[in-house]
């Protein structure tokens, strides 16, 4: 199935790349950029912007801050994840709390989903 990416989201994706959260910067600069599989930051897929995307593995990595704990946001995330999974992507979600408590474990989990 061919995916049509929403071009109206491109400016927002650029803005998000320029203004990454401290957690996103940490994961990007201290782990993802060093991997042999290429990742993209704030990448548009369909009508969504994903935090990190590895095309080789069809892997999406999401870091969730406190706003994702609200029921409306959680419902949106479930709908979004279902859409992406139906396209064949694997979606990994980590809370910022989990990320801070176990950065190494998050990195190891991501590695377990990569073809390296």
ChimeraX attribute file (.defattr): number of C-alpha atoms within 10 A of each C-alpha:
attribute: neighborCount
match mode: 1-to-1
recipient: residues
	/A:1	5
	/A:2	6
	/A:3	9
	/A:4	10
	/A:5	15
	/A:6	13
	/A:7	12
	/A:8	10
	/A:9	16
	/A:10	15
	/A:11	10
	/A:12	14
	/A:13	19
	/A:14	14
	/A:15	11
	/A:16	16
	/A:17	17
	/A:18	11
	/A:19	11
	/A:20	15
	/A:21	13
	/A:22	10
	/A:23	17
	/A:24	21
	/A:25	15
	/A:26	14
	/A:27	18
	/A:28	17
	/A:29	10
	/A:30	11
	/A:31	13
	/A:32	21
	/A:33	13
	/A:34	11
	/A:35	11
	/A:36	10
	/A:37	14
	/A:38	13
	/A:39	22
	/A:40	17
	/A:41	22
	/A:42	23
	/A:43	22
	/A:44	23
	/A:45	17
	/A:46	16
	/A:47	15
	/A:48	16
	/A:49	20
	/A:50	20
	/A:51	22
	/A:52	23
	/A:53	24
	/A:54	19
	/A:55	13
	/A:56	11
	/A:57	16
	/A:58	16
	/A:59	20
	/A:60	23
	/A:61	18
	/A:62	17
	/A:63	20
	/A:64	19
	/A:65	13
	/A:66	10
	/A:67	10
	/A:68	15
	/A:69	12
	/A:70	9
	/A:71	10
	/A:72	10
	/A:73	13
	/A:74	13
	/A:75	13
	/A:76	12
	/A:77	15
	/A:78	11
	/A:79	12
	/A:80	17
	/A:81	18
	/A:82	15
	/A:83	15
	/A:84	20
	/A:85	15
	/A:86	10
	/A:87	15
	/A:88	12
	/A:89	18
	/A:90	19
	/A:91	18
	/A:92	16
	/A:93	17
	/A:94	14
	/A:95	17
	/A:96	18
	/A:97	14
	/A:98	14
	/A:99	20
	/A:100	12
	/A:101	11
	/A:102	12
	/A:103	17
	/A:104	12
	/A:105	12
	/A:106	19
	/A:107	15
	/A:108	11
	/A:109	12
	/A:110	15
	/A:111	13
	/A:112	10
	/A:113	13
	/A:114	15
	/A:115	9
	/A:116	9
